[in-house]
Amino acid sequence: QVQLVETGGGFVQAGGSLRLSCAASGSLWRFYSMGWYRQAPGKQRELVAVITDGDKITYDESVEGRCTISRDTDKNTVSLQMISLKPEDTAVYFCNRRQREFYWSQWYDYWGQGTQVTVSS
């Protein structure tokens, strides 16, 4: 019922920047968070950044100061601006939306297909 479409991945030199965007569509509920996770080969998927419907933002320590997450409520999008990229940032980046219809309802998770980010040294 929810589709997430990611754009912005690609190849970049170390020290460069990328902007990832995710557009959500479908049955979107009022209580939600949207964020970005990443997964490198042989590693677990890890949080990069997340933003809630109340604009509470959380960053992983590995990207603190190098990433900025933002959302556009009218467009149902979330973006991740990444600067000073490092080779260790190389991973598949996944957009995530977690939502519930009511405050007391259960949460539902949805994932995008992922977009590859490759940072060369």
Sequence and secondary structure as in RCSB ss.txt:
>XXXX:A:sequence
QVQLVETGGGFVQAGGSLRLSCAASGSLWRFYSMGWYRQAPGKQRELVAVITDGDKITYDESVEGRCTISRDTDK
NTVSLQMISLKPEDTAVYFCNRRQREFYWSQWYDYWGQGTQVTVSS
>XXXX:A:secstr
 EEEEEE  EEEETT  EEEEEEEEES  SEEEEEEEEE TTS  EEEEEEETT  EEE TTTTTTEEEEEETTT
TEEEEEE S  GGG EEEEEEEEEESSTTS  EEEE   EEEEEE 
